[in-house]
Amino acid sequence: MALSTQKTINPTVAVFRDGDYVLYRDPELYWTGQSGHTFVCKVKKAWATGVYNLTALVSGRLVEFVQPDYMRLLPPIDAMRDIDTAPLNGDAAADGMTAAAMAWLNQQHATANTPPELPGPRG
């Protein structure tokens, strides 16, 4: 009898929380070679049984009872990397940033440069 020399991998089961953004791969679509099998979702509900209900961000479609093996967390640091690493000087500084990053920076600039308002007089 030949023994396998292949290493076995014991995957750790990820735990997601309501509101997390995840990348979901639909196993049926994937294994049957269909398109549109991987998309971004938001965790709508985490069940005590270890499965999740997701909402697809683009279509709004509910995906129920998803196994965590087919989900990967999309960390906020990845979504915000363009803001954190964008050059803030030079004429082409905004070219490397997304519209959302520019909107956030504009909001921060407006907030930081607006003097605080004093409350109105009493009485």
C-alpha positions in Angstrom: 0.0 0.0 0.0 1.5 3.4 -1.1 1.2 6.3 1.3 0.5 9.7 0.0 3.2 12.3 0.6 0.8 15.1 -0.1 0.4 17.6 2.7 -3.1 18.0 4.0 -4.3 21.4 4.8 -6.6 22.0 7.7 -8.4 25.2 6.8 -9.6 27.4 9.7 -13.2 28.4 9.5 -13.6 32.1 9.2 -16.2 33.9 11.3 -17.9 36.9 9.7 -20.1 39.6 11.4 -23.2 41.3 10.2 -22.2 44.2 8.0 -18.9 42.7 6.8 -18.0 43.1 3.1 -17.0 39.8 1.6 -16.1 38.3 -1.8 -18.4 35.4 -2.4 -17.9 32.6 -5.0 -21.1 30.6 -5.9 -19.8 27.0 -6.0 -22.5 25.8 -8.4 -21.8 28.5 -10.9 -18.1 28.1 -10.5 -17.9 24.3 -10.9 -20.2 24.3 -13.8 -18.1 26.9 -15.6 -20.7 29.6 -15.7 -19.9 33.3 -15.6 -20.7 35.7 -12.8 -19.7 33.2 -10.1 -17.7 35.6 -7.9 -19.1 38.9 -6.6 -19.0 41.3 -3.6 -21.6 41.0 -0.9 -22.4 42.3 2.5 -23.2 40.0 5.3 -26.8 40.4 6.2 -27.2 37.8 8.9 -24.8 35.4 10.6 -26.7 32.2 11.7 -25.7 30.3 14.8 -25.3 27.2 12.6 -22.3 28.8 10.9 -23.9 29.8 7.7 -24.6 33.3 6.4 -27.2 35.3 4.4 -25.5 37.8 2.1 -26.8 40.7 0.0 -25.1 41.1 -3.4 -23.9 44.7 -3.6 -24.5 45.3 -7.3 -27.9 43.4 -7.8 -29.3 43.6 -4.2 -30.0 39.8 -4.5 -30.3 37.9 -1.3 -28.0 34.8 -1.2 -29.1 32.5 1.7 -27.3 29.9 3.8 -23.8 30.5 2.4 -20.9 28.3 3.8 -18.0 30.4 5.0 -15.6 28.3 2.9 -16.8 30.3 -0.2 -16.4 33.7 1.4 -13.3 35.9 1.9 -13.3 39.1 4.0 -12.7 42.3 2.1 -10.8 44.4 4.7 -11.3 48.1 4.9 -7.6 48.7 4.5 -7.8 47.4 0.9 -10.7 49.7 0.1 -8.9 52.7 1.5 -5.4 52.0 0.2 -5.7 54.5 -2.6 -6.3 57.3 -0.1 -3.5 56.2 2.1 -0.9 55.9 -0.7 -2.0 58.6 -3.1 0.6 61.4 -3.7 -0.8 64.6 -2.3 1.4 67.0 -4.3 1.8 67.6 -8.0 -0.6 68.2 -10.8 -1.4 64.5 -11.3 -2.1 63.7 -7.7 -5.8 63.1 -8.2 -5.3 60.8 -11.2 -4.4 57.8 -9.1 -7.4 58.1 -6.8 -11.0 56.9 -7.2 -13.9 59.3 -7.2 -14.9 58.1 -3.7 -11.5 58.8 -2.4 -11.6 62.4 -3.8 -15.1 62.9 -2.3 -13.8 61.8 1.1 -10.8 64.1 0.9 -12.9 67.0 -0.2 -15.3 66.4 2.8 -12.4 66.3 5.2 -10.9 69.5 3.8 -14.2 71.3 4.1 -14.7 70.1 7.6 -11.1 70.9 8.7 -11.3 74.4 7.3 -14.7 75.4 8.7 -14.6 77.3 12.0 -16.9 75.7 14.6 -20.2 77.4 15.0 -21.1 78.9 18.3 -24.5 78.2 19.9 -27.0 81.0 19.7 -27.6 83.4 22.6 -29.8 82.1 25.4 -32.8 83.9 26.7 
